[in-house]
């Protein structure tokens, strides 16, 4: 593996680590989860993360959620995509760990 390619993989891994830590903070800290409810776009999620000290850009976030959503069945993806972004649960449907926080029927 070339040094440049290796360097890019390390950077991507570090960005995913920051995203993973942010996701975990939302799972384990009620006040952070409450703040997430106000997010209606992926950019707002990125901005919210930054306000908490978790810095990654929109492209990193979109790549992360794209990979996460690609693991869903078509039926599960339809459910996720059917939620209006202004509904409080929209942001929680973006990644698996947050979807697991939702009660049935939410």
C-alpha positions as CSV (number, residue, x, y, z in Angstrom):
1,X,0.0,0.0,0.0
2,X,1.4,3.4,-0.9
3,X,2.1,5.9,1.8
4,X,-0.5,8.3,0.4
5,X,-3.2,5.6,0.3
6,X,-2.3,4.4,3.8
7,X,-2.4,8.0,5.0
8,X,-5.9,8.4,3.5
9,X,-7.1,5.2,5.2
10,X,-5.8,6.4,8.6
11,X,-7.5,9.8,8.1
12,X,-10.8,8.1,7.2
13,X,-10.5,5.8,10.2
14,X,-9.9,8.8,12.5
15,X,-12.9,10.6,11.1
16,X,-15.1,7.5,11.6
17,X,-13.7,7.3,15.1
18,X,-14.9,10.9,15.8
19,X,-18.3,10.1,14.3
20,X,-18.5,6.9,16.3
21,X,-17.7,8.7,19.5
22,X,-20.3,11.4,18.7
23,X,-22.9,8.7,18.0
24,X,-22.1,7.0,21.3
25,X,-22.4,10.3,23.2
26,X,-25.9,10.8,21.8
27,X,-26.8,7.3,22.9
28,X,-25.5,7.6,26.4
29,X,-26.3,11.3,27.2
30,X,-29.9,12.3,27.3
31,X,-29.2,16.0,26.9
32,X,-27.3,15.3,23.7
33,X,-30.1,13.1,22.4
34,X,-32.5,15.8,23.2
35,X,-30.5,18.3,21.2
36,X,-30.4,15.8,18.2
37,X,-34.2,16.0,18.0
38,X,-34.0,19.5,16.6
39,X,-31.9,18.5,13.6
40,X,-33.8,18.3,10.3
41,X,-30.9,18.0,7.9
42,X,-27.6,16.1,7.8
43,X,-25.8,19.5,7.8
44,X,-27.6,20.3,11.1
45,X,-26.4,17.0,12.6
46,X,-22.8,17.9,11.5
47,X,-23.2,21.4,13.0
48,X,-24.7,20.0,16.2
49,X,-21.8,17.5,16.5
50,X,-19.3,20.4,16.0
51,X,-21.1,22.4,18.8
52,X,-20.3,19.5,21.1
53,X,-16.7,19.3,20.0
54,X,-16.9,16.5,17.4
55,X,-15.5,17.9,14.2
56,X,-16.1,16.1,10.9
57,X,-17.4,17.5,7.6
58,X,-20.7,16.8,5.8
59,X,-19.0,14.5,3.2
60,X,-17.6,12.3,6.0
61,X,-21.1,12.2,7.6
62,X,-22.8,11.4,4.3
63,X,-20.3,8.6,3.6
64,X,-20.8,7.2,7.1
65,X,-24.6,7.2,6.9
66,X,-24.6,5.9,3.4
67,X,-22.5,2.9,4.5
68,X,-24.9,2.4,7.5
69,X,-28.1,2.7,5.4
70,X,-26.7,0.3,2.8
71,X,-27.0,-2.5,5.4
72,X,-30.7,-2.1,5.6
73,X,-33.2,-4.2,3.7
74,X,-35.3,-2.4,1.1
75,X,-38.3,-2.5,3.5
76,X,-36.3,-1.1,6.4
77,X,-34.9,1.6,4.1
78,X,-38.4,2.5,3.0
79,X,-39.4,3.0,6.7
80,X,-36.4,5.2,7.3
81,X,-37.0,7.3,4.2
82,X,-40.7,7.7,4.9
83,X,-40.1,9.9,8.0
84,X,-40.5,13.6,7.4
85,X,-37.3,15.4,8.4
86,X,-39.3,17.8,10.6
87,X,-40.4,14.9,12.8
88,X,-38.4,14.7,16.0
89,X,-37.3,11.1,15.2
90,X,-35.8,11.8,11.8
91,X,-32.2,12.3,12.9
92,X,-32.4,9.2,15.1
93,X,-33.1,7.1,11.9
94,X,-29.8,8.1,10.3
95,X,-27.6,5.5,12.0
96,X,-28.1,2.0,13.5
97,X,-27.2,2.9,17.0
98,X,-29.7,5.7,17.1
99,X,-32.4,3.7,15.4
100,X,-32.0,1.2,18.2
101,X,-33.0,3.9,20.7
102,X,-36.4,4.4,19.1
103,X,-39.3,2.6,20.7
104,X,-41.6,0.6,18.5
105,X,-44.1,2.8,16.8
106,X,-42.0,6.0,17.0
